[in-house]
Amino acid sequence: MAESDWDTVTVLRKKGPTAAQAKSKQAITSAQRRGDDVETTKKWAAGQNKQHLVTKNTAKLDRETEELHHQRVPLEVGKVIQQGRQAKGLTQKDLATKVNEKPQVIADYECGRAIPNNQVMGKIERAIGMKLRGRDIGLPLEPKSTGK
């Protein structure tokens, strides 16, 4: 029996608080009362559905000054779109369906509120058969010749 040590003392303790318990409001206030250091950090956009982040450029555009603003579609182009659409007997909704865009997009282009997008402009050009970009705005669109 010389091998067994009867003087060994086993101390049973409770486990410390779990992470969730340590973060609870009650645990934080009791730690503050004891005078312990409590570190709190605010997570940015925590628990929110923030898909579109605000960038520096967006903030600058919100303050839109004379030297920094997006170019809009000229009214001349809007009038050409309107005339070409009416010549083909299309409504804004019909044209929008034809170019696979929303009717509001066509309305914005006609009013000059839209920011020009070459892809959309190209689709509208082909749908109404008139040029909307370059020097020949309003002239009929020449069909592309396939030079074989």
N, C-alpha and C positions, 0 to 999 in steps of 0.2 A: 504494500500500500504506500510505499514511499514515493511512487511515481505520481500519485494524484495530489494535487495542491488544493487544500481545503481553504486556503486564505484568499482565493480569487473571489472578487466581488463583481457580480453582474448588476449593472444599473439599467433599468428599463425606463426609457423616456418616451414621451410623445413625439411624434414627427412634427417638424416645423410646418408652418402654413404652406399650402399649395400656392401656385402662382396666382390662381384666381382669387384665393382668399387674401393673399398679400396685396392685391390690387384693389380690394374692396374699400369702399368709403370708410367703413368702420376701422379697418386695419390702418388706413392712412391717418385718420384722426388720432387713433391711440398712439401711433408712432410719433406724431407731432407733439402730443401731450408729454410723452416720455423725453422728448428733446432729441430724438433720433433725426438724422438727416434723411429727408424725403425728397427724392428727385422725381419731378413730373415733367413729361414732355408731351407736347401737343402734336399729334400726327396730322399731317396736311391732308385734307379731304378724306379723313378716315370715315369709313362707313357710308360714304356717299357715292352716288353713281356718276362720277366725273369722267366722262368719255372725252370731252373736248377741252383741252387745256388752253388757258389764256396765255398767249405768247407775247413777247415784247412788241412784235409788229402789230398784233391785234390791239394792244393798249394804245399804241401810237395812232392807229387808224381811228380809234374811238375819239381821240382828241383832234381828229382830222383838221389839219391846217391847209393853207393854200399850197405849200410846197410838198405835202405828203397826202395824197388821196388817190384812190383807184380811179382809173379812167372809166367813164361810162360810155355806153353805146351812143353815138351822136344821133340827134333827132332826125337828121337826114336819112340815116340807115333805118330808123324806126318807120319813117314814112314810106320808104321803099318796100320794107317788109309788109306793111299794111296794104299798099297798092298791089303788090304782087299776089298777096293772099286773096284780096278781093277780086283780082282779075281771074284767078283760078276758081272763084266761087267758094272759097273755104272760110269757115269761121276760125276764130283763134283756137277753139277746142279741136277742130278738124286738123289744123296745121300741127298742133301740139301732138296729136295722136300719130300723125304721119312721120314726124321727126322723133318720136319716142321721148317727148318731154312733157312737163306739166303745162296746162294752159296758162298758169301764172307766169311761167318763164317767157312765153310768147308775148304776153301782155307787158311784162317788164322790158323786153327788147323793143317793143313798139313805142313805149312811153319814154325810152331813154334812161330807165332806172337800172338796167342790168349792167353788170361788169362783163365786157365781151369775152366770150370763150370761143376759140377758133373751131372747136369740135361742133358746138351748137350752131355757130354761124355757118359752117360748111353744110350741115344738115338742112338748115333753113334755105340756104342758097339753092341746093339741089331740089328741094321741094317746090319752091316758087319759080325756079328757073331764072333768077336774076343775081347779079354780082352784088355782094354786100361789103366786100373788102377790097382794099387797093384803090387805084385811081378811077376805075371804071364803075363806080357804085351806081346801080340802077340800070345798067346795060344788060341785055340778055346774056345768059351764061352759055358759052360755047361748049358743045359736047366734046369730051376728051377724044381726040383722034388716036386710034390704036395704030401706030406706025409699025407695020410688020414688013 
